[in-house]
Amino acid sequence: MANVVRAALVQATWTGDTESMVAKHEEHAREAARRGAKIIGFQEVFNAPYFCQVQEPEHYRWAEPVPEGPTVRRMRDLARETGMVIVVPVFEVEQSGFYYNTAAVIDADGSYLGKYRKHHIPQVKGFWEKYYFKPGNLGWPVFDTAVGKVGVYICYDRHFPEGWRQLGLNGAQLVYNPSATHRGLSAYLWQLEQPAAAVANEYFVAAINRVGQEEYGDNDFYGTSYFVDPRGQFVGETAGDTAEELLVRDLDFDLIAEVRQQWAFYRDRRPDAYEGLVQP
């Protein structure tokens, strides 16, 4: 019998406040569960606007502890209700002065499995993230969930192949990549980098982008979220580029072993020759 996982993702427009944003995602999750999904992931800092378009101290108000904060507690209740694994990207405060761009991973029974903190932090026009976030310091965890082994790589991380590879070496079968990227040069890269990473590392990738414009800047988030398989092929159609959308797709995890046997990229790696890659 095929090892098929029905997976979901949400690309969403900003509502204007955290309460309605979280409530909207809860309804998307319930709909995904009604459609048979067993895992769902949300976009980067899903419960807030993409405030990094500006550098203003008022936006520290969006931060909360993980897992003790209200959003993750609420998502744990939602996981128990729906029986789904949930990937929950939020703005994390660890202690005063220690802030991270984080995703919590919650198992289908509501248990908190751990978190990933974004490693690569951009600081360019429209993406002033170093003002808010410290670089991630928790490595490249892969979480043993009810649906399989799940990793997370957040937005700007996707431009760096090293983390994709480490997630594969750590056993990932599916990697969620929650993002906030706008029209321009990145639109060309959006449907290039994640499929390439899926091929190079021979696992599934869920690429999630915000959609629409928000009040803190001119970024036009273009959606087009998708699932891609280990052969670099889209699983079904991508989402559209202007509207909120819930995608639900069937992922055949048996394809991972098939591709790894056929292409054998892990067999032919040469870590003994890669020392120069980690030199400053």
N, C-alpha and C positions, 0 to 999 in steps of 0.2 A: 504494500500500500504506500502511495506517495506521501512524503512528509511535507504537506502543504500547510503553510501558515497564512491565514487571512489577516492582512495588516492594513492599517489606516494612517493617514496623516491629514492635518488641517492647515490650509493657508487662510489667514483671516485678516479682515480689516479692523482697524482700531476703533473701539466704541466711544472712547472719551473718558472711561474710568475703569478701575480694576475690577470692581464688583460685577459690572455687566460683561466685561471681557471674560472673566473666569466663568460666569454663568453660561455665556454663549459656547465656550469650549466644552462645558459639561454636557450641553445638549448635543453638540457634535459627537461627543464620545458615546452618549446613549444611542444615538442613531447608528454609529458605527457598530456598536454591540448588537443592535437589532439586526444589522446586516451580516452578523456573524464574525466580526473582527475580534481578534484575540490580543492585539497590540495596537497602540496609537501613539503618535508623537505630535507635539506642537512646535510652533516656530520660536525663534530666538526671543528671549525675554517676553514670553507670550502674554503675560498678564499686564503688560505696560506698553506705552508707545516706544518707538525706537528713539529714545531721548538723546542718544549719542550724536545726533546731528548738531547738537549745541554743547557747550561746556558751561554748565550752570550748576551751582551747588544744590539748588532746589531739587534736582533729580535724584539725589541720594535717597529721597523719600520712598522710591520704588523698591529699595532693597529690603530683604527679610532673611532671617536665618533659614538654613537648610540642614536637617529636615524639620526643625521645630516651628518654622513659620506658618502662617495661616494658609498660604496657597498649597504648600506640600501636604499639610494635614488634610486639607479639603480634597486634594487629588488622591490621597490614600483612601478616603471614604468612597470616592468615585470608583477607584479600582476594585474595592470590595463589592460595590453595588453592581458593576458591569462585568466583573470577572476578566478584566483586560489588564495587560501590562501597559503602563503609561510612562512616556518620556516627557519630563516637565522642565523646560528651560526657564530660569528665573534669574534675577539680579540678587546675588547672595551677599549678605554681610556676615562675616565670621566673628569679628569684634571691631571695635572702633578703629577705623583706618584700614581695615582689611576687607576689601570688596572683590567679588569675582563674578564673572559671567559663567553661569553654572547650569547644569541639567541634572535633576534628580531622576532616578530610575526606580519605579515602584512596581512590584510584582502583582500578579493577578489577584492575590489574596489581600492586597493592601499593605504588605510588608515593604518597608523601605530597604532597598538593596544597596544604595550608595549613590555617589554623584561623580560627575565629570566636570572639571573646570577648564575652560577654554585656555589653551596654551599661547596662541599667537594673537596679539592684541594690536589692531591697527591704530594709526594716528594720522589720518589724512582728512581732507575736507569732506564733511558729511558723515564721517566715521571717527569721531574723537574719543575713542574707547580708552586710551591710556589715561585720560582724565578720571575715569571711573573705576577701571578694573586692574587688579594685579594679574600677572600671568599665572596660569594654572600650575598647581604643584602636586597634583594627585596622580600623575602618570597617565596611563592609557587603560583604564579598567574596562574589562568586559564582564557583563553581568549575566549570571546564570538564571534566566527567567523561565516562566512557565512555557514560553514558546521556543526557547533556545537561547543561544549566546548573543547578547545584544551590546553594541558599543555606541558611543556618541562622539561626534566631532563637530565643533560649532563654527559655522559661518566662515570667517577668514582663515580658520584652520585648513579649510579645504585646499588652499593654494600650496600646502606643504605636504609632500608625499610621505615624509617620515612617520607621521602619526597614523596615516592610513595603514602603512605597513605594520606598525607595532600593534594596531588593533587586530590585524589579520594574524600576526604571530601569537597574539593572546587568545586566539580562537573565535573571533567574531564571525557570526553567520549573517548578521544584519547590522548595519551602522546607520543610525539616524543622524542627519546633518541639518539641524535647525539653523536658519539663516535670516538675514535682513539685507538684501542686496537690490540696488536700484538700476534703472535703465542706463545704458552706456556701454563701456567696455566690458563690464562684468556679464552683460547679457550674452555676449559671444562665448564667454568662458562657462556659463552656467550649464549648458548642455554638453560640455566637453570634459570638464575636470572630474565630475563625479562618475560618469560612465567609465572614464579612463581608470579611476581609482578602483571601481568595481572589477574591472578586467584585471588590473595589475595584482590585486589582492584576492580576487576570486571569492567575493561575497556579494550580498545584496546591499544596496544603498537606498535610503529614503531621503531625498533632497527636498527640503521645505523652505519656501520663501514667503515672506510677508507680501501683502498685496494692497495697493492704493497709496495715497499720500496722507501724511499726518501733519499735525499743527506745528511741529518743532523744526521744520526744514523743508527743502525742496525735493528730497529724495522721492522718486516714484518707484515704489516697490512693485515688481512685475510678476509675482506669482510664478506660474509655470512649474509648480512642484511636481514631483514624479517619484516613482520607484524604478530602479534599474537593476538588472540581474547580473550574474557573474560573467556573462558574455558581453556586457555593455549594451544590452538591448532594453528599451523601455518596456515595463510591464503594463500593458494597456496604454491609453492615451495620457499625455501630460495634462495637468490642470491648465485652465485659461490664464490670461495675463492681466485681467482687469477686475475679477470678482472673487469673492470668498468661495471656497470649495472644500468639500470633504472627499478625499480619494480613498477607496477601499479596493485592495488588490490581493490576489492569491499568489503567494511566493512559494515555489517548489524548492524547498531546502535540499532535496536530493540532487539538484543541479550543481550544488557546490562541490560535492565529491566527484561528480562526473567531470566537471571542468578541471578540477585539480588533478585528476588522473590523466586527462587528455592533454592539458597544457603544461602541467608539472612545473609551474613557476617556483613553487616553494622548494622543490627538489633541487632546482638549478641555481638557487641563490648562492652568492659568494661572500658571506659575511667576513671571511678572512681577508678579503680584498677591499673592504669598505672603511677602513680606519680613517681615511681622509675626510669622510663625510661628517664626522663629529668634531673636527678641529675647529676652534673659533675662527 
